[in-house]
């Protein structure tokens, strides 16, 4: 998005991902799955932390799966979920600003995007007065 304008198809796919993440329960589910030991979680591990019914959790997981954010596999009576790394990388790349020539990795958080490192030090450093 910051390198070139989004096409219609990409915009629709990314909007579906962001819409799926716009719900607090789904955002928490994605976080629980991503941070679970081994990078995947059984649906049985995902129902406890929420004050919603199991069918509601299943609905939210389906929305995440249809948006391409998680993958799933049935193993016996349980379904296991994992985060799709390519989807997260795509969202991350979209939200990462393009680095301009004036920006450097040593730039401090207090600097505004329009400042170069030399400008920031000139504005933030105050000459010390000689003590008598």
Phi and psi in degrees as GROMACS dihedral restraints (atoms count N, CA, C in turn):
[ dihedral_restraints ]
;  ai    aj    ak    al  type     phi  dphi    fc
    3     4     5     6     1   -87.0    20    10
    4     5     6     7     1   -13.7    20    10
    6     7     8     9     1   -95.4    20    10
    7     8     9    10     1   -37.9    20    10
    9    10    11    12     1  -156.5    20    10
   10    11    12    13     1   154.3    20    10
   12    13    14    15     1   -63.1    20    10
   13    14    15    16     1   146.7    20    10
   15    16    17    18     1   -71.9    20    10
   16    17    18    19     1   141.9    20    10
   18    19    20    21     1   -81.9    20    10
   19    20    21    22     1   169.8    20    10
   21    22    23    24     1   -61.5    20    10
   22    23    24    25     1   -44.7    20    10
   24    25    26    27     1   -66.7    20    10
   25    26    27    28     1   -47.1    20    10
   27    28    29    30     1   -60.8    20    10
   28    29    30    31     1   -42.2    20    10
   30    31    32    33     1   -61.8    20    10
   31    32    33    34     1   -41.1    20    10
   33    34    35    36     1   -66.2    20    10
   34    35    36    37     1   -42.5    20    10
   36    37    38    39     1   -65.8    20    10
   37    38    39    40     1   -45.0    20    10
   39    40    41    42     1   -67.1    20    10
   40    41    42    43     1   -37.1    20    10
   42    43    44    45     1   -62.3    20    10
   43    44    45    46     1   -38.4    20    10
   45    46    47    48     1   -64.0    20    10
   46    47    48    49     1   -39.7    20    10
   48    49    50    51     1   -65.1    20    10
   49    50    51    52     1   -47.4    20    10
   51    52    53    54     1   -64.6    20    10
   52    53    54    55     1   -37.2    20    10
   54    55    56    57     1   -63.2    20    10
   55    56    57    58     1   -40.3    20    10
   57    58    59    60     1   -63.7    20    10
   58    59    60    61     1   -37.6    20    10
   60    61    62    63     1   -80.1    20    10
   61    62    63    64     1   -10.9    20    10
   63    64    65    66     1   -73.7    20    10
   64    65    66    67     1    -9.6    20    10
   66    67    68    69     1   -94.1    20    10
   67    68    69    70     1   129.5    20    10
   69    70    71    72     1   -59.0    20    10
   70    71    72    73     1   -37.9    20    10
   72    73    74    75     1   -65.7    20    10
   73    74    75    76     1   -43.7    20    10
   75    76    77    78     1   -67.4    20    10
   76    77    78    79     1   -38.3    20    10
   78    79    80    81     1   -62.7    20    10
   79    80    81    82     1   -42.7    20    10
   81    82    83    84     1   -66.4    20    10
   82    83    84    85     1   -39.4    20    10
   84    85    86    87     1   -60.5    20    10
   85    86    87    88     1   -45.8    20    10
   87    88    89    90     1   -60.4    20    10
   88    89    90    91     1   -42.3    20    10
   90    91    92    93     1   -64.3    20    10
   91    92    93    94     1   -42.9    20    10
   93    94    95    96     1   -61.9    20    10
   94    95    96    97     1   -42.4    20    10
   96    97    98    99     1   -65.6    20    10
   97    98    99   100     1   -47.9    20    10
   99   100   101   102     1   -62.7    20    10
  100   101   102   103     1   -35.3    20    10
  102   103   104   105     1   -93.0    20    10
  103   104   105   106     1    -0.9    20    10
  105   106   107   108     1   -70.8    20    10
  106   107   108   109     1   147.2    20    10
  108   109   110   111     1   -53.2    20    10
  109   110   111   112     1   130.8    20    10
  111   112   113   114     1    82.1    20    10
  112   113   114   115     1    -2.8    20    10
  114   115   116   117     1    77.3    20    10
  115   116   117   118     1     8.0    20    10
  117   118   119   120     1  -142.4    20    10
  118   119   120   121     1   153.8    20    10
  120   121   122   123     1  -137.0    20    10
  121   122   123   124     1   142.2    20    10
  123   124   125   126     1   -77.6    20    10
  124   125   126   127     1   145.9    20    10
  126   127   128   129     1   -57.0    20    10
  127   128   129   130     1   -29.2    20    10
  129   130   131   132     1   -64.9    20    10
  130   131   132   133     1   -23.9    20    10
  132   133   134   135     1   -84.8    20    10
  133   134   135   136     1   -10.6    20    10
  135   136   137   138     1  -102.0    20    10
  136   137   138   139     1    -9.0    20    10
  138   139   140   141     1   -87.9    20    10
  139   140   141   142     1   -28.0    20    10
  141   142   143   144     1   -61.0    20    10
  142   143   144   145     1   -44.5    20    10
  144   145   146   147     1   -72.0    20    10
  145   146   147   148     1    -1.2    20    10
  147   148   149   150     1  -117.4    20    10
  148   149   150   151     1   149.8    20    10
  150   151   152   153     1   -99.6    20    10
  151   152   153   154     1    47.1    20    10
  153   154   155   156     1  -133.6    20    10
  154   155   156   157     1   163.8    20    10
  156   157   158   159     1   -74.4    20    10
  157   158   159   160     1   162.7    20    10
  159   160   161   162     1   -61.3    20    10
  160   161   162   163     1   -40.6    20    10
  162   163   164   165     1   -61.6    20    10
  163   164   165   166     1   -32.8    20    10
  165   166   167   168     1   -68.5    20    10
  166   167   168   169     1   -41.4    20    10
  168   169   170   171     1   -60.8    20    10
  169   170   171   172     1   -44.4    20    10
  171   172   173   174     1   -60.3    20    10
  172   173   174   175     1   -40.3    20    10
  174   175   176   177     1   -60.4    20    10
  175   176   177   178     1   -48.1    20    10
  177   178   179   180     1   -63.4    20    10
  178   179   180   181     1   -38.9    20    10
  180   181   182   183     1   -65.4    20    10
  181   182   183   184     1   -36.6    20    10
  183   184   185   186     1   -64.4    20    10
  184   185   186   187     1   -41.0    20    10
  186   187   188   189     1   -62.6    20    10
  187   188   189   190     1   -43.8    20    10
  189   190   191   192     1   -63.0    20    10
  190   191   192   193     1   -40.2    20    10
  192   193   194   195     1   -66.6    20    10
  193   194   195   196     1   -44.7    20    10
  195   196   197   198     1   -67.0    20    10
  196   197   198   199     1   -26.4    20    10
  198   199   200   201     1   -80.9    20    10
  199   200   201   202     1    -7.2    20    10
  201   202   203   204     1    83.6    20    10
  202   203   204   205     1    14.7    20    10
  204   205   206   207     1   -86.9    20    10
  205   206   207   208     1   -28.7    20    10
  207   208   209   210     1  -131.6    20    10
  208   209   210   211     1   154.4    20    10
  210   211   212   213     1  -110.6    20    10
  211   212   213   214     1   164.2    20    10
  213   214   215   216     1  -148.4    20    10
  214   215   216   217     1   160.5    20    10
  216   217   218   219     1  -153.0    20    10
  217   218   219   220     1   132.6    20    10
  219   220   221   222     1   -83.0    20    10
  220   221   222   223     1   130.5    20    10
  222   223   224   225     1  -129.1    20    10
  223   224   225   226     1   100.2    20    10
  225   226   227   228     1    68.3    20    10
  226   227   228   229     1  -124.1    20    10
  228   229   230   231     1   -91.7    20    10
  229   230   231   232     1    -7.3    20    10
  231   232   233   234     1  -108.5    20    10
  232   233   234   235     1   152.8    20    10
  234   235   236   237     1  -111.9    20    10
  235   236   237   238     1   133.0    20    10
  237   238   239   240     1  -107.0    20    10
  238   239   240   241     1   142.4    20    10
  240   241   242   243     1  -123.9    20    10
  241   242   243   244     1   147.4    20    10
  243   244   245   246     1  -143.0    20    10
  244   245   246   247     1   155.7    20    10
  246   247   248   249     1   -80.4    20    10
  247   248   249   250     1   140.2    20    10
  249   250   251   252     1   -85.2    20    10
  250   251   252   253     1   107.6    20    10
  252   253   254   255     1   -60.0    20    10
  253   254   255   256     1   -34.2    20    10
  255   256   257   258     1   -66.1    20    10
  256   257   258   259     1   -35.2    20    10
  258   259   260   261     1   -67.6    20    10
  259   260   261   262     1   -43.9    20    10
  261   262   263   264     1   -66.1    20    10
  262   263   264   265     1   -37.8    20    10
  264   265   266   267     1   -64.6    20    10
  265   266   267   268     1   -38.2    20    10
  267   268   269   270     1   -65.0    20    10
  268   269   270   271     1   -44.5    20    10
  270   271   272   273     1   -64.4    20    10
  271   272   273   274     1   -41.9    20    10
  273   274   275   276     1   -63.1    20    10
  274   275   276   277     1   -44.8    20    10
  276   277   278   279     1   -62.8    20    10
  277   278   279   280     1   -35.4    20    10
  279   280   281   282     1   -66.6    20    10
  280   281   282   283     1   -35.8    20    10
  282   283   284   285     1   -91.6    20    10
  283   284   285   286     1    -6.2    20    10
  285   286   287   288     1   -85.5    20    10
  286   287   288   289     1   121.0    20    10
  288   289   290   291     1   -69.0    20    10
  289   290   291   292     1   150.4    20    10
  291   292   293   294     1   -71.8    20    10
  292   293   294   295     1   139.1    20    10
  294   295   296   297     1   -83.1    20    10
  295   296   297   298     1   127.3    20    10
  297   298   299   300     1   -85.7    20    10
  298   299   300   301     1   160.1    20    10
  300   301   302   303     1   -57.7    20    10
  301   302   303   304     1   -29.4    20    10
  303   304   305   306     1   -75.4    20    10
  304   305   306   307     1   -18.6    20    10
  306   307   308   309     1   -86.1    20    10
  307   308   309   310     1   141.6    20    10
  309   310   311   312     1  -131.2    20    10
  310   311   312   313     1   159.8    20    10
  312   313   314   315     1   -61.0    20    10
  313   314   315   316     1   -22.9    20    10
  315   316   317   318     1   -83.3    20    10
  316   317   318   319     1     1.6    20    10
  318   319   320   321     1   -60.8    20    10
  319   320   321   322     1   136.3    20    10
  321   322   323   324     1   -86.3    20    10
  322   323   324   325     1   155.2    20    10
  324   325   326   327     1   -61.3    20    10
  325   326   327   328     1   -24.8    20    10
  327   328   329   330     1   -75.6    20    10
  328   329   330   331     1   -14.1    20    10
  330   331   332   333     1   -77.3    20    10
  331   332   333   334     1   143.8    20    10
  333   334   335   336     1   -83.3    20    10
  334   335   336   337     1   157.5    20    10
  336   337   338   339     1   -57.5    20    10
  337   338   339   340     1   -26.0    20    10
  339   340   341   342     1   -81.8    20    10
  340   341   342   343     1   -12.3    20    10
  342   343   344   345     1   -84.9    20    10
  343   344   345   346     1   144.1    20    10
  345   346   347   348     1   -95.7    20    10
  346   347   348   349     1   162.5    20    10
  348   349   350   351     1   -55.6    20    10
  349   350   351   352     1   -37.1    20    10
  351   352   353   354     1   -65.7    20    10
  352   353   354   355     1   -39.6    20    10
  354   355   356   357     1   -64.6    20    10
  355   356   357   358     1   -40.6    20    10
  357   358   359   360     1   -65.9    20    10
  358   359   360   361     1   -42.4    20    10
  360   361   362   363     1   -68.4    20    10
  361   362   363   364     1   -32.9    20    10
  363   364   365   366     1   -68.4    20    10
  364   365   366   367     1   -33.5    20    10
  366   367   368   369     1   -81.4    20    10
  367   368   369   370     1   -31.0    20    10
  369   370   371   372     1   -96.4    20    10
  370   371   372   373     1   -19.9    20    10
  372   373   374   375     1   -89.1    20    10
  373   374   375   376     1   135.9    20    10
  375   376   377   378     1  -117.1    20    10
  376   377   378   379     1   126.8    20    10
  378   379   380   381     1   -62.9    20    10
  379   380   381   382     1   137.7    20    10
  381   382   383   384     1   -78.8    20    10
  382   383   384   385     1   143.0    20    10
  384   385   386   387     1   -81.8    20    10
  385   386   387   388     1   142.8    20    10
  387   388   389   390     1   -70.1    20    10
  388   389   390   391     1   133.7    20    10
  390   391   392   393     1   -87.5    20    10
  391   392   393   394     1   147.6    20    10
